[in-house]
Amino acid sequence: MQGVAAKNDASYDLSRARASVTGQTTIAASTAATPMTPPPSEKSGLAKVIVILGLPALLLSAGAWYYWETILPVYRAPSEGAVFDVATGVWDWQSHEGFCKDNPHTVAFTPDRKVMVITSRRPWSDTAAADDRVAVYDISEHTASYIRGHLRDETRTTASGKDVVRDLVLTSADGYAWHRTDWVLGMQTGGIGRCPAGTDSLIAPVGEEHWPAP
């Protein structure tokens, strides 16, 4: 479903990105050469969205989450506040051969639930050749099923020229995927699964002094 500044698209995993309209239509995308976390690649031309004729315009709206949660199989936390508890933890892309052993990542939130911090075990290099392993998202909204955030220092834009905004979408109590608000409703990256207990001890915390400025 990016790290700090403009990241090289090839360093992200977009395995099995899919657009599911009624649970029957699936669009697969290739896996990036060197999958990394945090979330997903928007590799130009990689994800080709097929829109079924007659699809209601409402389903194409990023604001139609009510219908997504009702029609499509999206996991709901016990309450809107509990979505942060479910999303907190140590995760890895399910497509990784060394699942949770090579390069897992942590998802954490500030006490006020206004900021989401994703920390990778191993650093990645951005387009300025700077190494980093933390991505900071300012949260704009959430439900019991998703958390919407804007990456600080975002450089990628949508076709309309606006900054890319992403949703961390719960797929189960132990899974999530990423959705971009400019993607067709239901389209998301490959799955990310929760790691076994104890994996988090292998990831050193990254202090707020290293976060990008809001």
PyMOL commands that set and color helices and strands:
alter all, ss='L'
color gray80, all
select helices_A, chain A and resi 9-11+57-60+65-71+82-87+199-202+208-210
alter helices_A, ss='H'
color red, helices_A
select strands_A, chain A and resi 89-93+105-109+115-125+131-142+146-151+166-172+175-180+192-194
alter strands_A, ss='S'
color yellow, strands_A
deselect
rebuild
show_as cartoon
